[in-house]
C-alpha cells in the first residue's frame, strides 16, 4: 500500500496561531485616504458609464494606493494569521450595487475571481432565503440562517478557491458572528487528543457535490480531509461529508464516525477560534486552504431591507475562471 504523506511534526510558528496571541491589528488592513480617493474615482466613472460588474477591470483605473493596500492583505493572508479584514468602504456614500462594484475591483487586485456555481455565477448572495437543507438538492447552508460549523468553501470540488471573500452589506438583528480557525491549529489539536484517528483523516471521504456537476456525473466526490505536500491543506466540510454518505447509501464504519466526531469536538473548543464583529462596508479575505471559517445561527430583522446580507466572491491565484478551475 502506498504511504500517504502526513504532517507529523508539530508546527509552532504563526500558521498554528491561537487567538490569545493575536490582536485586531494583526488582521485588520485599513483603507487609507489615498486608497479611498481612488475608489471614489472608480465609483464616479461607474456612475457616469455603467457596465456589468464582471466587466470592471482594475487595469482600467489608476489604483496605486489600492494595489499597495491589497498587497498588505495578501501578506496577512499568506504570512500572517491567514485572514484579513479590510476596513472599510464608506457605505453612506454608495448603495449595495456600487459597494459590490468596488469590492469586485479590490478583489481583482488580490487574485482572479472565479465561478461559484457550475452555471458560471460569479457573485453569491449570502442571506437567509428560507430554504431547507436536503442532501443532493444543491441548497447550500449559506442561504439559510443555521449555524455553520467550521468549513472550507467548495471542499467538494476538484479545485477549491484559494480565497473566500465576503463583503458585509447588512448585519443581522442578532447572531451571525463570523469565526475563523487555523487549519494547523485544528490539526495540532487532533494530533494531541486523537492521534489514533489522524491517519483516517488523510484517506478519502465522500462529499455531496451540491448538484454542481453535469447531469450524467456522480453526485458525490471523494477526497481526504487533510493533505500534506510540504504545506498542510484541508477540506473541512462535515455537513457535506455526512450528506455524501447518505446520498451513496453507505454506512460509515466506526473509524470514520469517530474521526468526524473528533473534528467536531475540536471545532467546539472556543479557545481555538477568533470571533469577528463584521460591520457594513468591511470585507473579509480568508485563505480558504489554510483556515476554516464559520458563522453562528442568526435572527433577521422583519424588514427585507434590514436582513443580513453578505456578498461572496471566490478567488484563485491560477487556473481557469470556470467553476472547476
N, C-alpha and C positions, 0 to 999 in steps of 0.2 A: 504494500500500500504506500502511495506517495505521501511523504511527510508534508503536512500543511504548515507553512511559515506562521509562527506566532510571536507576539511580543512577550518576551519572558523576563526582561529586565524592568525594574521599577523606574518609572520616569518621574523625576523630581523638579524639572525646570518649569517654565511658565506655562507650558502646554497642559500640565496637570494642576491647574490652579484651583485654589479653594477660595470661597467668597471672602473669608476674613483677611485674605491677602490682597484683595482688590479694592480700589477706590473709584468713585464715579469718573474721575479724570482719566482713569486708565482706559475707559471705553468710550468716553464722550469726545466727539470732534465738533468743534463749533464752526458754524457758517459765519465767517467774519465779514466785515463791511465790504471789502473788495469783492468777495465771492457773491454776496447778496446783490451788489450793484450789477454784476454780470448777469445774474439770474433775472433781475428786473428788466434788463435789456432783452433777454431771451423772451420774457413774457410780453414785452411791448411788441416785439416782432410777431409773436404767435397771435396776438390780438389783431394786429394790423393785417396779417396774411395767414389765416388758419390753414393747417394741414392735418391729416390724420396723425395721431400721436406717434405711431410707429415710424413715420417718415421724418420725425425730428432727429437730426444728426448733429452730435456735438461738434463735428468738424465744420459746421456751417456758422459757428459763433466764436467770438473771442472769449475764451474761458480759462485764461491762465491761472487766475486765483482759484477757480473751481477745480482745475486739474491738481493744483497743489493740495487743496483740501481733500480730494478723493485719493491722492497718494497717501495721505495720512490714514484715511480709512483703510486702505489696502494694508498698510504696515500693521495697524491694530488687528485686523482680521487674519493676518498671516503670522505675525511675530509676537503679538500681544495676547490678550485673552480670547482672541478669535471671534469676537463680535464687537460691533461698534454702533453707537447711536449718533447720528448726525443731527445737530441741534441748531436751528430748525428753520423750516420755511415759514415766512410771516403770513399765516393763514388769513389775517384780517385784510390782506391786500389782494386776495385771489379766491376764486371758487375751487371746488374739488377737481374739476377737469383741468384747470390751469395748474394747480398744485401737482397733479399727476403728470402733466407735460414736463414740468421742471424736474420732477422725480425721475422720469424716463431719461432725460438728458444727463443728470448726475450719475445714474446707474450705468449709463453707457460709457462713462469715463473710468469705471472700475473693471467691467468685463462686458461680454456680449449678452444682451437679453435673448432668451430662448423661449420656445413654446412651452406652455404649462399643461396643455392638453393635446391629445393626438390630432385634434382638428386644427391645430395651429394657434389656438388662443394665447395671446401674449400677456394680457393683464388678467389678474384673478381677483375678484372682489371677495374679501374675507368678511362675511357677515352672516347672521342667522337668517336663513330663508324659511325656517320651519320644517325643513326636510328631515326625514328619519333615516338613520343608517341601516343598510342591509348589504351583506356580502354580495359582491358581483354587480351591484346596482350602479356603480360609478359615482354615487353620492359620497363626497368627501366630508370628513368631520369638520373641516374648515367652514362649511356652510351651515353649521349648527351652532348651538350655544353650549355644547357639552364640554366637560373638562378634557383637554387634550394632553395626554401624557407625553413625556419627552419623546421626540422623534427627529429623524432627518427627513426632509421633504423628498418625495419621489424615490423612496428606497426600493420601490417595486419596479423600477425602470433600469434598463441596461446602463444608462449614463445619467445618474442624478446630477443636478446642478451643483456647481461649486459654491454659489452664494444664493441665499434666500434673503430677499429684501422686502421690507414692509413699511409702507407709508401710513401713518395714522391720520385719518381724516376726522374721526369721531370716536370718543371713548364711550364705554357702557355706563349704565346707571350704577352698576356695582359689579365687581369681579372682572374677569378678562385680564388678569395680571399676566404679563409676559415673563417667562422664566428661561434661563439658559444654564446649561451644564457642559463641562468639558468631557469629550469622549474619553480622553486619557484618565480623567478623574473617575469616570464610571468603570473603566477597565481596571484601574488600580483597586477600587473598592471590591470588585468581583474577584480579583486575584487574592485579595486579603481574606475575604469572608466566604467565598465559594470557589476555591481553587480546583475542586474536583469537577466543576461544571464548565470551566472556561473553554476547554477544548471543544465541547459541543457547540459553543457559540461561533467557532471558526468553521463549522460544517454547515451545509445549506439548510435553509428553512423555506417553506412555501409562503409566498406573499400574494395577496389579492392585488391584481393589476388595475383595479378600479375601472374596468372596461375601456382602458386607454390602449387599444390594440385593434388590429384588423379583425373582422368578424370570424374568420376561419382560424385564428390563432388561439392558443391556450389562454385561459383567463387567470392563470397563476404564473408566478415567476420564482425561480429557485436561486437563492443567494445566501451566503453566511451573514450573520450579524456583524462579525468583525473580520477584517482582512488586514494583513501586515506585509509590506514590502519595503521596509525601512521607515515607513510612515503609517501610523495606525489610521484606518478608515472604518466607518461604521454605517450600518443600515438599521437604525433604531426605529422600528415601526411595529410595535406589538399588536395593535389592533389589526393591521394588515396581515400579520402572520396568523393570528387566530382565524381571521376570515379566510385566508388561503387554505388552511387545513379543512375548514368547513366546506368550502367550495369543492375541494377534491374528495370529500367524504372520507378523509383519512383521520384516524385517531392518533394523537400524539403519544409517543412512548414516554415512559416515566422520566427518562433523562431530559427529553425535550421540554416536557412540562416543568420540570424542576429548574432548568436553565432559564426559562422565561420568567418563572416566579422569582428567581434570584435577581434578574434585571428589574422587575417591578419593585422589589424590596429596596434596591439601590435608588431608583427614581423617587421613592417615597422619603428619602432622607433629606430634610430641609437644609442641613448644614453643607450640602454639596452644591447647592444651586444659588444663582443670583436671581433676584426679582427686580424687574424694571417698571418704573412708573412712566408708561408710554403716553405721551401727550400729543395732541393735534399739531401737525407740522413736523414732528420728528420722524426720522427714517432710521430703521434698524437694518443693519447689514450683518448677516450671520454666515460664518464659514460652515457650510452645510455638511461637510465631510468630517469635521473635527469637533463639532459641538452638536448637542441636542437642544431643541427648543420646545417649549410647552406653553400652554395657556390655561388658566383656571376657568371654570364654568362662570358664565356671566348672566346678568339680567339687564335687558334693554329698557330704555325709556319707551313709553307707548307711542310717542310721536315718531313717524317714519324718518323724518329728517334728523332726529337725535339718536338713532340706533347706531350701535358700534359698527364702525366701517374702517377697515384697513384695505389697502391695495397692495397686492403682492406681485413681485417680479422674481423670476429665476434668471441667474446669470451663469454662463460657463466661460472659462478662460480660453477654451479651444473647442474644436468640433463644429458641427453644423447647427443652424438655428432651429431646426425641427425638434420635435418632442424627443426623439430617440438620440439626438446628438450625433 
